[in-house]
Structures are given as structure tokens and as C-alpha cells.
Amino acid sequence: MHDPTPVPFLAGGGRATELILARDWTDHPLGPPAEWPEGLKVALSLVVNSPESMILCWGPALHFFFNDTYIPLLGPRVDWAMGAPFDEVWADALEQAHPIIAQAMAGHRQRFNDLHWKLATDRGQADTWWTFSYSRILDAQGDVAGLFIFTNETTAKVQADAALRESTERQRQTLQQMPGFIAILSGPEHRFDYVNDAYVAIAGPRQFIGRTVREVLPELQGQGFYELLDQVYVSGTPYASQAMPIHLAHRAPGDAERFLDFLYEPIRDPAGQVSGIFVGGYDVTERVRAKLMLAEANRNLEQRVQSTVRELMAAEAALRHSQKMEAVGQLTGGLAHDFNNLLTAVTGSLELIQRHAARGRWADIDRYVATAQGAARRAAALTHRLLAFSRRQTLDPRAVNVNELVAGMVELIRRTVGPAIALETVGAAALWTTLVDVPQLESALLNLCINGRDAMPDGGRITIETSNRWIDAQTAEARDMQPGPYVSLSVTDTGTGMTPEVQAKAFDPFFTTKPIGQGTGLGLSMIYGFAQQSGGHVRIHSEVGVGTTVCIELPRHLGMPQAQAAAVAVSAQQAPPHATVLVVDDEPAVRRLMVECLTELGYTLLEAGDGPSALRLLASEARIDLLVSDVGLPGGMNGRQLADAARTTRPHLKVLFVTGYAENALIGSGQLASGMAVMTKPFAMDQLCTRVQELVTAPQAEQARAQSTQGL
């Protein structure tokens, strides 16, 4: 029988010591542990007490010893491997192990990193990887007494590295297949680390990787893009722009100017410091050009009636191609009919005014003027509805009672969804007020009801419900919103419902379950963006075969719903002493009208026809109290860029933007800074004078209005 009495050199060895002492060494070539050579005792004491995974092989047969850390690697061998010959313990790995052992015994120390072995471990037969070193042990006479092996399994690291490489490749392929253009820039110099094919298609074939934006795209000098990149890198604040003009050198002269919707998003390192910038966006040139065509038709409405209709039809095709306005085709005929009727009223009234004035008959002239102005206002309203439908207007948040908004929409929704759909409204009593852009919310509500109708081809029920809700901190964090009181507007249908997979992608841009040609996939993503921009949130609850509920949650506004403000008369108002207004518009007739109107009120007027000319005036010592600027300007600088540049040297300068079409998107997300306001063309000169007077004479009121626009 073996002697279970512990021996001193094995003290502290844990289970490995227990396995040594539990073995019967009577007939073993090494004999009992107490009689082992001093070299073996010393070496084995080192092994069993080490926290690292170690092996000691002793004698000509390389009798196998190991410590506690190595035990999990032995798998089914652990109960008999202690003291057994190496060739028995690792019989399934001898082909790979023998050459390494031979080299070590010959005095060639070796280290291997992440070497692949097929071994049976405690996890069963598996592909494993190891980092280890082999070195021989010499006795006092210099003869080889054994072999020392230091080993660590690196299977998890190797598999993780492989998974990371696979994930990185998948990410690269995903970015490559994105519909928009993408680039990744690193460092304050903005060096290209990655560009996808869509980016190359816009910028042209160039040497990108490893070079800076200034080196690759020198023609961007003076266009503001270098400065924006520097600003995002230094501030760590994202920058987004819509329909931003850009001039590219490699394109044909007639195609050199492109328009981009783009985002600059800072990339942060593990320490939270900005290390690069993600660039992403879409080329929206065709969409902008189509809308410019529509605006040109509006400006020349009296002279180009039939041409306007053709351009609207061309805009229909271009906008459908860009997946932004699927319904333009249904509107074109009605627009042409309405515009022709309104033009007849305008031109006929002007003709009668001319006749009566020539004959000295002044009695009916006011009536003809009123008729022409009324027709012009109806034409302007028609244009605004078209722009609102295309979602290109600047947001104009107002305090709203959503119950009243729903009540005003019921008949339109009922006609839209058809008789096969039962429509029910459930309005909460004492519903809170919310601050929101009314046309946007109406569009979102109509869109959700249309989605519900499409989910019920055989008929069903749509329920529109409002309620007051308090979002606690935990729920708000989960939904990425602020805690507090919210007004909820939900639309529930009894349709086919969504699978969890579809729900997970429902807000993704361009994702749709509808057949090609029957949906752009932009509806829910735009509703989501509108709610987020308004400080709220959108959520979906759906069950397949039961139905779907989409809930829009908007922050409560502590104020009464706003009534439509009556126009304020300007005739009694006077300009403040020495007040100076700079008017910037590339249309001379419009600029002249604004200048004459404001001059009559006693203002000092300066004027410019483009951004660079205006910027020179703003850089001078001249006093300027208010900048009135069109958004769309020639000369490579739009009205928003002009205002931003002016405020770097005149930080308190008041700004009134005037715009007539899709340039409105350049103003931003609808959230104007303090001291800024916007008017949409066409407008009455009295309205312009009133707005100018408000901005110049009541800075505190204007600041409060601007903050209200931002959702406070």
C-alpha cells in the first residue's frame, strides 16, 4: 500500500498534491516520493505551488506531473495522469508534441503562441489553441533530467479575435451596401480611414485612404466644409444639414453643383475623447432641382401658366424617383386646375384695374384689388400645402389641444380610410396642452390611419385615443427621453399586426413591408424623427393577427392653446431712432419692395443681392440692427450660412429669414436660435413691417418666442 503521509516538499500543492499522495508509487520507476531525487523535489515543489499552468516531465520516460491550474485541461485523464509517462497522457497529440520535445531536449528553448491542438479537455474533444514554452532541466552533472513546460490555453482569445475579424468584415460589407454615402475620418486632420462606393460615386475616383480631406478634396476650400469638420471635432457636437450645396471639380460643368443631406457625427475613444468623425448622407440633387423648378414656376406664374403645369409634372417624376412624394402625381392635375383659376382672377382683376384707371373710374378699383389679393393668397396657401405635404417646411411649434386637432381631422380621415373601416375617437377629459407643429402632427396622424387601413384589406376598426401620461425616470431612460408629463396620441387598428422582427425595423428609413411601388418606408421613420425633434417619442405595440397600436408621446406645455393671432396694424408704428436694416435678396423686384416698405417706416436701409456682398457690409463698421435675408442666395453662400458668419462678429444681430420654397430646409430642423425668425413667401408688406418692428423693438419678447419655438 502507498504511504498517505504528506512529505514536506509537497506542502501547499492543493489537489495536485492530493493526486500525488493518493497514487501507489510502490512499483513506479521513481519509487515513493520521499526517496525522489532532490532536483525532482525542488522542481515539483515549484510547479505545484505556482498559480500559472505548469507541467514537469521527469526521467527518461518523462513521467508527467502538473499543478492545480493545469487540471481543467486534462479532461478525462485527470484521475490517472499524475506520474504517468507523457506518451500515455497525451497519446492523441504525440505526432505534434514529439518534434517539439526533441528540440527542447537538445537544448533549443522554444516558445509557441496560439498554436492549434486537437485535444480532449474538460470540455470534450475540441479544437484548442495554446501559448507555451518547452525547456529542459539539467541535473548537477549537466545531464538531462527532465522537461519543464509552461502553458496557457488561448482558445477563447483566438476565437474572439476570429469573431472580431468576421464582425469587422460584416460591418465593412454592411457599410459598403448602404444606400447613402459613408466615410470615416480620423484625427484632427480628418484622414480618410474608409469610404464606400456611394461616396466615391459622388466625389469621383481619388486616392482617399490615409490622406486628409483637404488633400483629397481641395476644391472644398471656401465652401465651409473644412470649418464644419473642425468645429465638430473640437466641440464634440454633431452637425446635420439638409440640401447643402457643394461644388466638385471632377464633375461636368453643368453638374458640378450637388446638394447633400449629410451628418457629421463625432467618434469617441474609450476615454470619451473625440478621435474621428463619421460622415453619412444622401445626394438629394435631383430632389432639390425639382423643387427649384417648382419655385421658378410660382415666381413666374402670370407669364407661364402652361409652363408651370409642365414643370409640376416634371417635378412629380423627379420627386417620385427620389422616393419623397409618392402622391404628387395625384395632385398635379388639381394643382394645374386651381392655379389656372387663380391666375384668371389675378390677371382679370389687373386688367380691369388698368381699364378703370385709364378712364378715371376709381370707385371699383379697391374691389378688383381685393379680388386679386384674395386669389394670390389662395395660390400661396396652395403652395404651402404642397410643401407641407413634401415635409420641407420649417417647424412652427404652437400650443395645441390634441383633442381639438383630432376632431378637426375626423372627417378627412373617415373619407381617406373608406367605408369599410369603422373609425372611433376616444378623447381624454382635461387633456393637457402640448407644443407641436400642427401640420406635422396632422400629417403623422393621417399617415398612421392610412397604415392601419392598409393593414385591414377586408375592413376593421381604427381607434384614435388621447390621454395624459407621466413618464417615470426608469421608463424615460429605456425610451431615451426625458421623464415628466406627456400628452399621448395613439392609433390602434385591428389589422394583420407585425412580427417582432418587423417591429424592430419599423422606424428604420426605407424599410417597408409593402410591395415595390406601394410604399417608400419613410412614413414611420419621419414620424419618429418629428416626435424626437419635438422632444417626444414614438412606440409600437403589435400582435400578429390581433392588430397594432402606434403611440406618439409629446411633452406637456404649461400654457393655453394659441389662437390664430390677428395681423397687427403697422401704420401707427414708427421705427426706433437710427435703426438700420440690411435686406439681402437676389430678386431685385422683391428686394426693392421690401426696401421701399421699410423706408416709409423711417428705417435706414442697406441692401445686397448675394451673400458675399452682404458679408462685406456686415464686416464693415456700419450700424446694422437687423438682417432680413432670403435663404436661397447665389454666390455659394445661402442665407443661413450668411447669418451664422455674421453672428461670429455681431453675436447679438437679429435675423429674419424669408423663403419661398424647399430652401426652408436650410434653416435647420425648425429650431431657430434666439433673435431669429422666419417668414414664408409670399407675404403682405404689412406683415413684413410688423415682423421687423417686433424684432427691432421688442428683443425680450422675441427671445421668449424663439425659446418657445425650441420646445421650452
C-alpha positions in Angstrom: 0.0 0.0 0.0 1.1 3.6 -0.6 2.0 5.9 2.3 -0.5 8.8 2.6 1.8 10.7 5.0 2.4 14.2 3.5 6.0 15.0 2.5 7.4 18.5 3.3 8.3 19.5 -0.3 4.7 19.0 -1.5 3.3 21.4 1.1 0.7 23.9 -0.3 0.1 22.0 -3.6 -3.7 21.7 -3.3 -5.5 19.0 -5.3 -2.3 18.2 -7.3 -0.6 17.2 -4.1 -3.6 15.1 -3.2 -3.3 13.3 -6.5 0.4 12.7 -5.9 -0.2 11.3 -2.4 -3.2 9.3 -3.5 -1.1 7.3 -6.1 0.5 4.0 -5.2 4.2 4.6 -6.0 5.4 1.1 -4.8 6.1 -0.3 -8.3 6.6 3.0 -10.0 10.1 3.6 -11.6 10.6 6.7 -9.5 9.7 4.9 -6.2 8.0 6.6 -3.2 8.1 10.5 -3.1 10.3 10.6 0.0 13.1 8.8 -2.0 12.9 11.0 -5.1 16.0 13.0 -6.2 16.4 16.4 -4.7 16.2 18.0 -8.1 12.8 16.5 -8.7 11.6 17.5 -5.3 12.7 21.1 -5.8 11.3 21.3 -9.3 8.0 19.7 -8.3 7.6 22.0 -5.3 7.9 25.0 -7.7 5.3 23.5 -10.1 2.6 22.5 -7.6 2.8 25.9 -5.8 2.7 28.1 -8.9 -0.6 29.9 -9.9 0.4 29.5 -13.5 -0.4 26.4 -15.6 2.8 24.3 -15.4 3.9 20.7 -16.3 7.0 18.8 -15.1 8.2 15.7 -17.0 10.9 13.7 -15.2 13.3 11.0 -16.2 13.8 9.1 -19.5 10.1 8.2 -19.7 9.1 11.8 -19.0 6.8 11.0 -16.1 4.1 13.6 -16.1 3.4 16.0 -13.1 1.1 19.0 -13.1 -0.4 21.6 -10.8 -4.0 22.7 -9.9 -4.2 25.3 -12.7 -3.5 22.7 -15.3 -6.1 20.2 -14.1 -9.1 21.5 -16.2 -7.0 20.9 -19.4 -6.7 17.2 -18.7 -10.3 16.3 -19.2 -10.9 12.5 -18.6 -7.1 11.9 -17.9 -7.0 13.7 -14.6 -7.6 10.7 -12.3 -4.7 8.7 -13.6 -2.3 11.1 -15.3 -0.2 12.1 -12.3 3.2 10.3 -12.7 2.2 8.5 -15.9 4.6 8.7 -18.9 4.0 11.7 -21.2 3.3 9.4 -24.2 0.4 7.8 -22.3 -1.1 11.0 -21.1 -1.0 12.7 -24.5 -1.2 9.8 -26.8 -3.6 11.7 -29.1 -1.1 14.5 -29.5 2.3 12.8 -29.9 2.7 13.5 -33.6 2.7 17.2 -32.9 4.4 17.0 -29.5 7.4 14.7 -30.2 9.3 17.1 -32.5 8.9 19.9 -30.0 10.2 17.7 -27.1 13.1 16.5 -29.2 14.2 20.1 -29.9 13.8 21.1 -26.2 15.9 18.1 -25.1 18.6 19.1 -27.5 18.8 22.4 -25.7 16.7 24.5 -28.1 14.4 26.5 -26.0 11.1 27.1 -27.8 8.0 29.3 -27.3 4.8 28.9 -29.3 2.0 31.5 -29.5 -1.6 30.4 -30.3 -0.6 27.0 -31.6 -3.6 24.8 -32.6 -4.1 21.4 -31.0 -6.9 18.9 -31.3 -7.3 17.7 -27.7 -9.8 16.1 -25.3 -10.1 18.6 -22.4 -12.8 19.0 -19.7 -15.0 20.4 -22.5 -14.6 17.3 -24.5 -12.9 16.8 -27.9 -12.3 20.2 -29.4 -10.1 22.5 -31.4 -7.9 24.3 -28.9 -5.1 26.9 -29.1 -2.2 27.3 -26.7 0.7 29.6 -25.9 3.5 27.6 -24.2 7.3 27.1 -23.8 9.4 23.9 -23.5 12.8 23.9 -21.8 14.9 21.0 -20.5 16.1 20.5 -16.8 19.7 19.6 -16.2 20.9 17.8 -13.0 24.1 18.7 -11.1 26.3 16.7 -13.5 24.7 18.6 -16.5 22.7 15.6 -17.8 19.1 16.0 -18.9 16.9 15.1 -16.0 13.5 16.2 -17.3 11.4 18.8 -19.2 9.7 21.9 -17.9 6.6 23.1 -19.7 4.9 26.5 -19.1 1.5 26.5 -20.8 -1.7 28.6 -21.1 -4.7 27.9 -23.2 -5.6 30.8 -25.5 -8.6 29.2 -27.2 -11.0 31.9 -26.0 -8.7 34.7 -27.3 -8.1 33.1 -30.6 -11.9 32.5 -31.1 -12.6 36.1 -30.0 -10.1 37.5 -32.4 -11.6 35.5 -35.3 -15.1 36.6 -34.3 -13.8 40.2 -34.3 -12.3 39.9 -37.7 -15.5 38.3 -39.0 -17.6 41.1 -37.4 -15.4 43.8 -38.8 -15.7 42.3 -42.3 -19.5 42.1 -41.9 -19.6 45.7 -40.8 -17.5 46.7 -43.8 -19.8 44.9 -46.1 -22.8 46.5 -44.4 -21.4 50.0 -44.8 -20.5 49.2 -48.4 -24.1 48.2 -49.2 -25.7 51.2 -47.5 -27.8 53.3 -49.9 -26.2 56.6 -48.8 -22.6 57.8 -48.9 -20.4 57.0 -45.9 -16.8 58.0 -44.9 -14.9 57.6 -41.6 -12.3 60.2 -40.8 -9.7 60.0 -38.0 -7.7 62.6 -36.2 -7.9 66.4 -36.2 -6.5 66.4 -39.7 -9.6 64.4 -40.9 -7.8 61.5 -42.6 -9.8 59.0 -44.6 -10.0 55.6 -42.9 -12.9 54.3 -45.0 -15.2 55.3 -47.9 -18.0 53.3 -49.5 -18.8 53.1 -53.2 -21.6 55.7 -52.9 -19.1 58.2 -51.6 -16.7 57.5 -54.4 -19.6 57.9 -56.9 -20.2 61.5 -55.7 -16.6 62.6 -55.1 -15.1 60.7 -58.1 -12.2 58.2 -58.2 -9.5 59.6 -56.0 -6.8 58.3 -53.6 -8.7 58.5 -50.3 -7.3 56.2 -47.6 -4.6 57.7 -45.4 -5.0 61.2 -46.9 -6.7 64.2 -45.4 -9.9 65.8 -46.7 -8.0 68.9 -47.6 -5.6 66.8 -49.7 -8.2 64.7 -51.4 -10.9 67.4 -52.0 -9.0 70.8 -52.4 -12.0 72.3 -54.2 -13.9 72.5 -50.9 -11.8 75.4 -49.9 -14.1 78.3 -49.2 -17.3 76.2 -49.1 -17.4 75.8 -45.3 -16.9 72.1 -45.1 -13.4 72.2 -43.6 -14.6 74.6 -40.9 -17.6 72.4 -40.1 -15.4 69.3 -39.7 -13.0 71.3 -37.4 -16.0 72.5 -35.4 -17.4 69.0 -34.8 -14.0 67.6 -33.9 -13.3 70.4 -31.4 -16.8 70.7 -29.9 -17.8 67.0 -30.0 -21.2 68.2 -31.2 -22.8 66.5 -34.2 -23.7 68.7 -37.2 -26.5 67.9 -39.7 -27.5 69.8 -42.8 -30.2 69.4 -45.5 -29.8 70.3 -49.2 -26.3 71.7 -48.6 -24.8 72.9 -51.9 -21.3 71.6 -52.8 -19.1 72.2 -55.8 -17.0 69.3 -57.0 -14.2 69.7 -59.5 -14.3 66.4 -61.3 -17.9 66.6 -62.5 -19.1 68.1 -65.8 -19.6 72.0 -65.6 -23.4 71.7 -65.7 -23.3 69.0 -62.9 -20.6 70.5 -60.7 -23.0 71.8 -58.1 -24.6 69.0 -56.0 -26.9 69.2 -53.0 -26.4 66.9 -50.0 -28.3 65.8 -46.9 -25.5 64.9 -44.5 -24.4 64.3 -40.9 -21.1 64.8 -39.2 -21.1 62.6 -36.0 -18.1 62.6 -33.7 -16.4 59.2 -33.0 -15.1 58.9 -29.4 -12.3 56.7 -28.0 -12.8 54.6 -24.8 -11.8 57.6 -22.7 -14.6 59.6 -24.3 -12.3 61.9 -26.3 -13.2 62.7 -29.9 -10.9 60.7 -32.2 -12.6 60.9 -35.6 -15.8 61.8 -37.4 -18.4 59.6 -39.1 -19.7 61.2 -42.3 -23.0 59.9 -43.8 -25.8 61.2 -46.0 -27.5 61.2 -49.4 -27.2 63.1 -52.7 -30.5 64.9 -53.0 -29.6 67.0 -56.0 -32.5 65.7 -58.1 -35.0 66.5 -55.4 -33.7 70.0 -54.9 -33.6 70.7 -58.6 -37.1 69.5 -59.0 -38.3 71.8 -56.2 -36.3 74.7 -57.7 -38.2 74.1 -60.9 -41.5 74.3 -58.9 -40.4 77.6 -57.2 -39.5 79.1 -60.6 -42.9 78.3 -61.9 -44.5 80.0 -58.9 -42.4 83.2 -59.3 -43.4 83.5 -63.0 -47.0 82.4 -62.5 -48.6 85.1 -64.5 -46.5 84.7 -67.7 -46.0 80.9 -67.6 -49.3 79.2 -66.8 -48.9 76.2 -69.2 -45.2 76.0 -68.5 -45.9 75.8 -64.7 -48.1 72.8 -65.3 -45.4 71.0 -67.3 -42.8 71.8 -64.6 -45.1 70.5 -61.9 -45.5 67.2 -63.9 -41.7 67.1 -64.3 -41.3 67.7 -60.5 -43.7 64.8 -59.9 -41.5 62.4 -61.8 -38.3 63.6 -60.2 -39.8 63.5 -56.7 -41.2 60.1 -57.2 -37.8 58.9 -58.4 -36.2 60.3 -55.1 -38.9 58.5 -53.0 -40.1 61.6 -51.3 -43.5 62.4 -52.7 -45.5 59.4 -53.9 -48.7 61.4 -54.1 -47.5 64.2 -56.3 -49.0 62.5 -59.4 -52.5 62.7 -57.9 -52.0 66.4 -57.1 -50.7 67.7 -60.4 -54.0 67.9 -62.3 -55.8 69.5 -59.4 -52.9 72.0 -58.9 -52.9 73.0 -62.6 -56.7 73.5 -62.5 -56.5 75.6 -59.3 -53.6 77.7 -60.4 -55.3 78.5 -63.7 -58.4 79.6 -61.9 -56.5 81.7 -59.5 -54.4 83.2 -62.3 -57.6 84.2 -64.2 -58.8 86.0 -61.1 -55.4 87.8 -60.7 -54.8 88.8 -64.4 -58.5 89.7 -64.9 -58.5 92.0 -61.9 -55.3 93.6 -63.0 -56.8 94.2 -66.5 -59.9 95.8 -65.1 -57.9 98.0 -62.8 -55.9 99.2 -65.7 -59.0 99.9 -67.8 -60.8 101.8 -65.0 -57.7 103.8 -64.0 -57.2 104.8 -67.7 -60.8 106.1 -67.7 -60.6 107.8 -64.3 -63.1 105.4 -62.8 -61.7 104.8 -59.3 -64.8 103.5 -57.5 -64.4 99.8 -58.2 -60.6 99.6 -58.1 -60.5 98.6 -54.4 -62.8 95.7 -55.2 -60.6 94.5 -58.0 -57.5 94.9 -55.8 -59.2 92.8 -53.1 -60.1 90.1 -55.7 -56.5 89.9 -57.0 -55.1 89.8 -53.4 -57.5 87.1 -52.4 -56.6 84.9 -55.4 -52.9 85.5 -54.7 -53.4 84.4 -51.0 -55.2 81.3 -52.1 -52.3 80.5 -54.5 -49.8 80.9 -51.7 -51.9 78.6 -49.4 -52.0 76.0 -52.2 -48.1 76.2 -52.5 -47.7 75.9 -48.7 -49.9 72.8 -48.6 -47.8 71.2 -51.3 -44.6 72.0 -49.4 -46.1 70.7 -46.1 -47.1 67.5 -47.9 -43.5 67.1 -49.0 -42.3 67.7 -45.4 -39.9 70.5 -46.3 -41.3 73.3 -44.2 -39.6 74.7 -41.2 -41.3 73.5 -38.0 -43.5 76.1 -36.4 -44.5 74.7 -32.9 -47.7 76.1 -31.3 -49.5 75.3 -28.1 -52.2 72.8 -29.2 -55.1 70.8 -27.7 -54.7 67.5 -29.4 -58.4 66.7 -28.9 -59.4 69.7 -31.0 -56.8 68.7 -33.6 -58.2 65.2 -33.9 -61.8 66.5 -34.0 -60.8 68.7 -36.9 -59.3 65.7 -38.8 -62.0 63.1 -38.3 -64.0 63.7 -41.5 -60.8 63.8 -43.6 -59.6 60.6 -42.0 -63.0 58.9 -42.5 -63.1 59.8 -46.2 -59.5 58.6 -46.6 -59.8 55.2 -44.9 -63.1 54.4 -46.7 -66.4 53.0 -45.6 -65.1 49.5 -44.8 -63.2 50.9 -41.8 -65.0 51.9 -38.7 -63.4 55.0 -37.1 -63.7 55.7 -33.3 -62.2 58.5 -31.3 -61.6 58.5 -27.5 -60.5 61.9 -26.2 -59.3 62.2 -22.6 -61.1 64.8 -20.4 -59.0 67.7 -19.3 -56.2 66.8 -21.9 -53.0 68.8 -21.3 -51.7 71.2 -23.9 -48.6 70.3 -26.0 -46.2 72.4 -28.1 -46.0 71.0 -31.6 -46.1 71.8 -35.3 -49.7 71.3 -36.1 -49.4 70.4 -39.9 -46.7 67.9 -39.0 -48.8 66.2 -36.3 -51.8 66.2 -38.6 -49.7 64.5 -41.3 -48.4 62.0 -38.8 -52.0 61.2 -37.6 -53.2 60.8 -41.2 -50.2 58.6 -42.1 -50.9 56.3 -39.1 -54.5 55.9 -40.1 -53.6 55.1 -43.7 -51.1 52.5 -42.4 -53.9 51.0 -40.3 -56.3 50.9 -43.3 -53.6 49.1 -45.4 -53.3 46.5 -42.6 -57.0 45.8 -42.9 -57.8 45.0 -46.5 -61.0 43.3 -45.5 -62.2 46.0 -43.2 -61.9 46.6 -39.5 -61.7 49.3 -36.8 -59.3 52.2 -36.2 -59.4 53.8 -32.8 -57.8 57.2 -32.2 -57.2 57.9 -28.5 -55.7 60.7 -26.4 -54.5 60.6 -22.8 -52.3 62.3 -20.2 -49.3 60.3 -19.1 -46.5 60.7 -16.7 -43.2 59.0 -17.8 -41.1 58.0 -14.8 -37.3 58.1 -14.8 -36.8 54.3 -15.5 -39.2 54.3 -18.4 -37.8 57.5 -19.8 -34.3 56.1 -19.7 -35.4 52.9 -21.5 -37.1 55.1 -24.2 -34.3 57.6 -24.5 -36.5 60.6 -23.4 -36.9 63.0 -20.5 -39.1 62.0 -17.6 -42.2 64.1 -16.9 -45.7 64.8 -18.1 -46.6 63.9 -21.7 -49.7 64.0 -24.0 -50.3 60.7 -25.7 -51.9 60.3 -29.2 -52.4 56.7 -30.2 -53.8 55.0 -33.3 -55.0 51.3 -33.0 -56.1 49.1 -35.8 -57.4 45.5 -35.8 -55.3 44.5 -38.7 -52.7 41.8 -39.5 -50.2 43.0 -36.9 -46.4 42.9 -37.0 -43.9 40.2 -36.2 -41.2 41.1 -33.6 -38.7 41.2 -36.4 -40.7 43.8 -38.4 -41.3 45.9 -35.2 -37.6 46.0 -34.6 -37.1 47.6 -38.0 -40.3 49.6 -38.3 -38.6 53.0 -37.7 -35.6 52.3 -40.0 -35.6 54.7 -43.0 -36.6 53.0 -46.3 -37.8 49.8 -44.5 -41.2 48.7 -45.7 -43.2 45.5 -45.9 -45.3 46.8 -48.8 -44.7 45.7 -52.4 -42.5 47.8 -54.7 -44.2 50.9 -55.8 -46.6 50.9 -52.8 -44.5 52.5 -50.1 -41.2 54.2 -49.6 -40.7 53.1 -46.0 -40.3 56.7 -44.9 -43.6 57.2 -43.1 -42.8 55.8 -39.7 -39.2 57.0 -39.7 -40.4 60.5 -40.4 -43.0 60.3 -37.6 -40.3 59.1 -35.3 -37.9 61.9 -36.3 -40.7 64.5 -35.9 -41.6 63.2 -32.4 -37.9 63.2 -31.4 -37.5 66.7 -32.8 -40.5 67.8 -30.7 -39.0 66.3 -27.5 -41.2 63.3 -27.6 -41.2 59.6 -28.5 -43.0 57.0 -30.7 -43.6 53.4 -29.6 -45.3 50.4 -31.2 -47.2 47.5 -29.7 -48.3 44.9 -32.2 -49.5 41.2 -32.2 -49.8 39.2 -35.3 -53.4 38.6 -36.2 -54.6 41.0 -33.5 -53.6 44.4 -34.6 -51.2 47.3 -34.0 -51.0 50.4 -31.8 -48.7 53.3 -32.5 -48.4 55.9 -29.8 -46.9 59.3 -30.2 -45.9 60.9 -26.8 -45.3 64.7 -26.8 -44.2 66.8 -23.8 -46.8 68.7 -21.9 -46.7 72.5 -22.5 -47.6 74.7 -19.5 -49.7 77.2 -21.4 -53.1 77.6 -23.0 -53.6 76.6 -26.7 -52.8 79.5 -29.0 -55.5 81.1 -31.1 -54.7 82.3 -34.6 -53.0 85.7 -34.0 -54.7 88.6 -35.8 -52.5 90.8 -38.0 -51.1 93.8 -36.2 -51.5 97.1 -38.0 -48.2 98.8 -38.8 -49.4 102.2 -39.9 -49.1 103.7 -36.4 -45.8 102.1 -35.6 -42.6 104.0 -36.1 -39.0 102.8 -36.5 -36.7 103.3 -33.5 -34.3 106.2 -33.9 -31.3 105.3 -36.1 -32.4 101.7 -36.6 -30.7 100.2 -39.7 -31.9 97.1 -41.6 -29.8 95.1 -44.2 -32.1 93.5 -46.8 -30.5 90.6 -48.8 -32.4 89.1 -51.7 -31.3 88.0 -55.2 -34.7 89.0 -56.8 -34.4 92.8 -57.4 -38.2 93.4 -57.5 -38.7 91.7 -54.2 -35.7 93.5 -52.6 -37.0 96.8 -53.9 -40.5 96.3 -52.4 -39.1 95.4 -49.0 -36.7 98.4 -49.0 -39.4 100.9 -50.0 -41.8 99.5 -47.4 -39.3 99.7 -44.6 -38.0 103.1 -45.7 -41.5 104.5 -45.3 -41.5 103.5 -41.6 -38.3 105.5 -41.0 -35.7 102.8 -41.1 -32.2 103.3 -42.6 -31.9 100.6 -45.3 -28.8 98.8 -46.8 -29.3 96.2 -49.5 -27.3 93.4 -51.2 -28.1 90.8 -53.9 -26.0 87.9 -52.7 -24.2 86.5 -49.7 -20.6 87.8 -50.3 -21.8 91.4 -50.9 -23.9 91.3 -47.7 -21.0 89.8 -45.7 -18.8 92.7 -46.8 -21.4 95.2 -45.4 -21.6 93.1 -42.2 -17.8 93.2 -41.8 -17.8 97.0 -42.1 -18.2 99.5 -39.2 -21.8 100.3 -40.3 -24.5 100.0 -37.7 -26.9 97.1 -38.6 -29.7 96.3 -36.2 -31.5 93.6 -38.3 -30.6 91.3 -41.2 -33.5 90.4 -43.5 -32.3 87.7 -45.8 -33.6 85.2 -48.4 -32.5 81.7 -47.6 -31.6 80.8 -51.2 -28.9 83.1 -52.4 -26.4 83.0 -55.3 -22.6 83.2 -54.9 -22.0 80.0 -52.9 -23.4 81.2 -49.6 -27.0 80.7 -48.5 -28.9 82.8 -46.1 -28.3 80.6 -43.1 -24.6 80.5 -43.7 -24.6 84.3 -44.1 -26.4 84.7 -40.7 -24.0 82.3 -39.0 -21.0 84.1 -40.4 -22.4 87.5 -39.4 -23.1 86.4 -35.8 -19.4 85.5 -35.3 -18.6 89.2 -35.3 -22.1 90.5 -34.4 -23.3 88.0 -31.9 -26.5 89.9 -31.0 -27.6 90.6 -34.6 -31.3 90.0 -35.1 -32.1 87.9 -38.2 -35.4 87.5 -40.2 -35.2 84.7 -42.8 -37.6 85.0 -45.8 -38.1 82.0 -48.0 -40.4 80.7 -50.7 -39.8 77.0 -51.3 -37.7 74.0 -50.4 -34.8 76.2 -49.3 -36.6 76.3 -46.0 -34.8 73.0 -45.1 -31.6 75.0 -45.0 -32.8 76.9 -42.0 -32.3 73.7 -40.0 -34.6 71.4 -38.0 -37.1 74.1 -37.3 -35.4 75.2 -34.1 -34.1 78.7 -34.6 -31.7 80.4 -32.2 -32.7 83.3 -30.1 -33.2 86.5 -32.1 -34.0 84.6 -35.3 -37.4 84.3 -37.1 -38.7 83.1 -40.4 -41.4 84.2 -42.8 -42.6 82.3 -45.8 -43.1 83.9 -49.2 -45.4 85.3 -50.4 -46.4 87.7 -47.6 -48.1 91.0 -47.3 -45.8 94.0 -46.9 -47.7 95.0 -43.7 -46.9 91.6 -42.3 -43.2 92.1 -43.1 -43.2 95.5 -41.5 -44.9 94.1 -38.4 -42.4 91.3 -38.0 -39.5 93.7 -38.5 -40.9 96.1 -35.9 -41.3 93.2 -33.4 -37.7 92.0 -33.9 -36.2 95.5 -33.7 -38.2 97.0 -30.8 -39.0 94.0 -28.6 -35.9 91.9 -28.1 -37.1 90.3 -24.9 -40.4 89.2 -26.4 -38.5 87.9 -29.4 -36.2 85.9 -27.2 -39.1 84.3 -25.4 -40.8 83.5 -28.7 -37.6 81.8 -30.0 -37.3 79.8 -26.8 -40.9 78.7 -27.1 -40.1 77.5 -30.7 -37.4 75.3 -29.2 -39.9 73.4 -27.0 -39.4 75.1 -23.6 
